[in-house]
Each structure stands twice: as structure tokens, then as C-alpha cells.
Amino acid sequence: LQDEIAASVVAAVEPNLRLAEIERARRKPTGNLGAYDLYLRALPLLFAYTRATFGEAEALLRKAVERDEGYSDALAALADCVGRMALNGWTPDRDAAFAESCALAGRAIAADPQNPTSLATAAWAYAMFAGGFDQALDLAGRALALHPNSHAVRSYCGWVYAYAGESGRAIEQFEEARRLSPVDPRGYF
């Protein structure tokens, strides 16, 4: 019962906290932003999912990484951004972008091997762009063990399982992600 209550509290707090931080970051002038604020400013642009907003998000995330080369969350978000831009045909060289996405994901987990979102993002990138299913499944398992109550982790891991041909596990992850955050801005994934 305590585990169920704890999971419910985390599920209710995590998405709302991140959205509140995004709104706080939007109100700050861009000249005074640190790497964290740049990262937070990029998130709603990624949520909008257009070519223009992804371009803006990429620029912000690259600036965040310039300010802090070891910022795992920013590296993971940039890996996601670069990979999705390539998937949508928004980059001139898809193969180079896929390779960069995997390299950024690797840097994210090297920067913080215990960051569940970075592990899950890396798992997604490796499964999607490198065909590294064994490594991707290992990373997904580690991410889920560290933070099973994160809708983002569940969603990324769902795609890893889908690409690896484990549709039952994929559906389980997607259903749990939807349960954890029914109004998630990236729920369309």
C-alpha cells in the first residue's frame, strides 16, 4: 500500500513540477539564463513538435551544453531533438544526425550513469538509430529500475521494447506512461 501511495504521489507531482519550472523559466530574460534555464526553455518547444520549434529547441539545448558539457538532462534532450529532427527529414544528413543522437545519448549517460531519463533516452536512440537492441534493452531495464514512476522513462522504454519486437512489454510501458501522466504534453507519442 505504501508503494502504491508513493507511486501515486510521484506521478502527480513530477509532471506538474516540470511544467511549473518551464513557466518560471519562460518569464526570465534570456540574457540571465543558465544551462538549466536554457534546458527548461527548450522543453515546451520540443512539446510543440514542429520544425521551427525543434530548431529553436536545438539551439537552446546546444547553448545549455556549451555552458555545462556534463549536463546529462540537456545532453539527453539534445539527443532526442537531433534524432527526431532527422526522423522527420528536418536535417540535411539523416545518417550524421542519427550518429550524433547516439553520441549525445552516450555522453548523457557517461555524465550521469544514474539519470533514468538519460538512460531511457539513450536506450531509445540506440534501438532506433543504431540497432543496438541488447544495449538498449539493458539501458531500458536500468532506467525502469531507477525510476519506474516516470512517464517519460516509461514512454522511451515502450519504444525500445517495440523496436526490439517485445510488443507486450511495449504496450505495458505505454499504458503505464498514460496512467502516470494522462495529460502529458508529449502524450501523442
N, C-alpha and C positions, 0 to 999 in steps of 0.2 A: 504494500500500500504506500509506503514511504517513497519507493522508487517511482510509482505512478504519479504521486503528487509532485515529486521533484521534476519529473519529465514534463508535466503539465505547466509548472511554473516557468521552466526554461523555455518551453515552446511559446508561452505567452509573452515573455519578457524580451527574448533575443530579437525578433523582428521589429518590435516597437522601439527598442533601444537604438538599433541601427537606423531606423527611419528618423528618429529624433535627432541623432547625430548628423545625419545628412542635412536635415533642415537647419541645424545650427551652423553647419559648415557653409551652407549657401548664403547665409546672412553676413558672413565675414568678408571683408575686402580681400581680393585675390592677392594683393601685394604682401599681405601678412600671413599667408598660409604656410604651414609646414608640410612635411610629407604626409602626415595623417590627414590633414585637411584636404590636400590635393586628392588623396585616395577617396575620401568621402565625397568630394565634389564629382568624382568620376562615376560613382555608383549609380546615381539616377540617370546619367547619360547612357550607361550600359542597359539600364532597365527599359529605356525608351526604344532601344533596338532599331535604330535607323543608321544608315551610312554616315550621315552627318554627326549624329550623337556619338557614334563609335569613334569617329575621327577625333572629336573633342576629348572623349574619354581617354583615348590612346595618348594624346598629347599630355593630359594631366597626369596620367599614370607614369609616363616616361619622366616627367619632371619630379614626381614623387620618388622614383627610383634613383634619379640623379642626386636628390637630396639625401637619400638613405639607401645605399646599394644593398643593404641587408634587410630591407623591409619586406618580409615574407608575404604579407597580405597584398601589398601593391604589386609585387612580382607575380603572384598568382592571378590577380585581377588582370594584369597586363597579358599574361599567358592566355587567359580566357578571351580577352579582347582581340588580340592578334589572331588567334585561332578562328574565332567566329567571323572576323572580317574576311579572312581567307575563304572560309566555307561559303560565305555569301558572295564571293567574287569581287570584294572591295579592295583587293590588293593586286598589284601588277604581277607578282610572282608567288603563286599559291604555295609551291613547294618550299620556298625560302621562308614564307610566313609560318607554315606548319613546323618547319625545323626550329624557327625562332620560338614558337609557342612552347615546344617541348623543352628547349634550352632554358627559357624563362621559368617554366614549371620546375625544372631541375634545380635552378638557382633558388626558387622559393622554398623547396624542401631542404636544400642544403643550409639555407639561412635559418630555418626553424623546423627541424625534423618532427616536432611535436605539434605543429599547427594543423589541425584537422582540415580546415578549408584548403590550405595549400596542398596537403596530401591528396585530397579528393580532386582538386583541380588538376594536379599532376597526373593522377590516375586517368582522368578524362582525356587529357591531352595525349598521354602515351597510348591509350587504347584507340583514340580517334585518329591520330596522325602518324603514329609510329608502329602500330600493330603490336605493341608490346603488352600483350594481354596478361601474361604471367606477372610482370612487374605491376601493371595496372591493377590487377586483382589484389595483389599484396598491398599496394598503397590504399586501395579502397577499404580493405579489411582493417588496416591500421587507422584510417580516418574514422570509420564507423566505431571502432573500439574506443577512440578518444572522445568522440562527440556524437553519440547516436541520436541526440535530440536536436540536431541542426538540420533544418530543411534544406539548406544549401548542400551540406555534405550528403544527405540522402539523395538529392536530385543528381548531383555529379556521379555518385556511386551507382545510381539507377542506370545512367547511360553507360557506365563501364560494363555493368552486367549485361545490358542489352547488346553492346558491341561484341562481348565475349560469348554471346549465344546463350546466356543464362536468363531467359525471359521471365521465369517465375520469380527469381531474385530481383530482377529489374522492376517488375510490377510491384513487388513488395516495397521496394525503396520509394518508388513514385507515390504509392498510396500513403506511405508514412510521411513523406515530404508534404503532401497535400493536407494530411491531418494536422501536422505540426504548424503549418502556415497556410491556411485556406485562402488568404488574400495576398499571398506573396507577389511582389511586383514582377517576378520572373516565373510566375506560375504557368505561363504559356509553354515553358519548356517541358 
